[in-house]
Amino acid sequence: MAEQCTHLGSIKEITARTPEGCEECLEIGDTWVHLRLCPRCGHVGCCDPSKNKHATKHFGTTNHPIMQSFQPGESGPERERRR
């Protein structure tokens, strides 16, 4: 039997801080490919295929280990490999 991820307890019902797009890309006037939401604090960041990779940078600075899709038409948690 597979062990349950210990990070699941950190998921909350959260409101996106910037529902219109990637928080950092909006600040600098840049674009993104897809969006990811941090279910721990509400940060919206761009995914790894985006040139700025703000969702991964958010993980690197906060150590918030789970993200979910915030892209219209997508759903479910994302499992992008972290280095």
C-alpha positions in Angstrom: 0.0 0.0 0.0 1.3 3.5 -0.9 2.0 5.9 1.9 -0.1 9.1 2.0 1.7 12.3 1.3 2.4 14.2 4.5 1.9 17.5 2.7 -1.8 17.0 2.1 -2.7 18.5 5.5 -1.3 21.9 4.4 -4.0 22.3 1.6 -6.6 24.9 2.5 -9.6 26.5 0.8 -7.8 29.6 -0.4 -8.6 32.6 -2.6 -6.1 33.4 -5.3 -4.2 36.6 -4.5 -4.1 37.6 -8.2 -7.0 35.8 -10.0 -6.2 37.6 -13.2 -2.8 35.9 -13.7 0.8 35.3 -12.5 1.5 37.7 -9.6 5.1 38.5 -10.7 4.4 38.5 -14.4 1.6 41.0 -13.9 4.0 43.2 -11.9 6.7 43.2 -14.6 4.3 43.2 -17.6 5.3 39.8 -18.9 3.4 36.8 -20.2 3.0 33.1 -19.1 2.0 29.8 -20.5 -0.1 28.2 -17.7 -0.9 29.2 -14.2 -0.5 27.4 -10.8 -2.1 28.2 -7.5 -0.4 27.6 -4.1 -3.2 26.1 -2.0 -1.3 27.1 1.2 -1.1 30.9 0.6 -3.0 31.8 -2.6 0.1 32.7 -4.7 -0.6 32.5 -8.4 2.6 31.8 -10.5 3.5 30.7 -14.0 4.4 27.1 -14.6 7.7 25.6 -15.6 7.1 25.8 -19.4 6.8 29.6 -18.9 10.0 31.5 -19.2 9.9 33.0 -15.7 8.9 29.8 -13.8 7.4 31.9 -10.9 5.5 28.9 -9.4 8.8 27.0 -9.0 10.5 30.2 -7.6 7.7 30.5 -5.1 8.4 26.9 -3.9 12.1 27.7 -3.7 11.5 30.8 -1.4 8.6 29.5 0.7 9.0 25.7 0.6 5.2 25.4 0.0 5.3 21.9 -1.5 2.0 21.6 -3.3 0.5 23.5 -6.2 -2.6 23.0 -8.3 -3.6 24.2 -11.7 -5.2 27.6 -11.9 -5.4 27.5 -15.7 -8.9 27.6 -17.1 -9.9 24.2 -18.5 -7.4 22.3 -16.3 -8.0 20.8 -12.9 -6.2 18.8 -10.2 -2.9 19.0 -8.4 0.2 19.3 -10.4 3.2 17.2 -9.8 6.0 19.2 -11.4 9.4 17.8 -10.5 11.2 19.9 -7.9 15.0 20.0 -7.9 
